[in-house]
Amino acid sequence: MTAKRIRPGQTAPASAQYRLTGTRHEITLPKGRPAPPTPRKGQTWQIVDRTNNKSGKG
């Protein structure tokens, strides 16, 4: 299964750790919150580790 990717400004489908594609930079993003801007055009945020609660199952 491929991990879900979201673009800057899209709402997070699940509470999780998200990694900026092409980097090691990670953020924690709660479900329903918009993803922050990225430094370069075309980059996305990818789920790398979901939280262990109901909102991480999204």
C-alpha positions as CSV (number, residue, x, y, z in Angstrom):
1,M,0.0,0.0,0.0
2,T,1.3,3.4,-0.9
3,A,1.3,6.0,1.8
4,K,-1.2,8.9,1.3
5,R,0.3,12.2,0.1
6,I,-1.2,15.6,0.6
7,R,-0.4,18.9,-1.0
8,P,0.1,22.1,1.0
9,G,-3.2,23.5,2.1
10,Q,-5.0,20.2,2.0
11,T,-6.5,18.9,5.2
12,A,-4.9,15.9,6.8
13,P,-6.9,12.7,6.4
14,A,-5.5,11.3,9.6
15,S,-3.4,12.3,12.6
16,A,0.1,11.3,11.9
17,Q,3.7,12.1,11.3
18,Y,4.2,13.5,7.8
19,R,7.5,13.7,5.9
20,L,8.2,16.4,3.3
21,T,9.0,14.5,0.1
22,G,12.7,14.4,-0.8
23,T,13.8,15.3,2.7
24,R,14.1,14.0,6.3
25,H,11.9,16.9,7.6
26,E,8.9,15.6,9.6
27,I,5.9,17.3,11.2
28,T,3.0,16.1,13.4
29,L,-0.3,17.0,11.8
30,P,-3.7,16.4,13.5
31,K,-6.6,15.1,11.5
32,G,-8.5,17.9,9.7
33,R,-5.7,20.5,9.9
34,P,-4.3,22.0,6.7
35,A,-0.8,21.0,5.6
36,P,1.8,23.8,5.8
37,P,3.5,25.4,2.8
38,T,6.6,23.7,1.4
39,P,9.9,25.3,0.5
40,R,9.8,24.1,-3.1
41,K,7.1,23.9,-5.7
42,G,5.7,20.4,-6.3
43,Q,6.6,19.0,-2.9
44,T,4.0,17.1,-0.9
45,W,3.6,15.7,2.6
46,Q,3.5,11.9,3.0
47,I,2.3,9.9,6.0
48,V,5.1,8.0,7.6
49,D,3.7,7.0,11.0
50,R,0.0,7.2,12.0
51,T,-0.9,8.0,15.7
52,N,-2.3,5.2,17.8
53,N,-5.8,6.6,18.4
54,K,-9.1,6.9,16.6
55,S,-8.1,10.0,14.5
56,G,-5.0,8.2,13.2
57,K,-7.1,5.6,11.4
58,G,-8.4,8.0,8.8
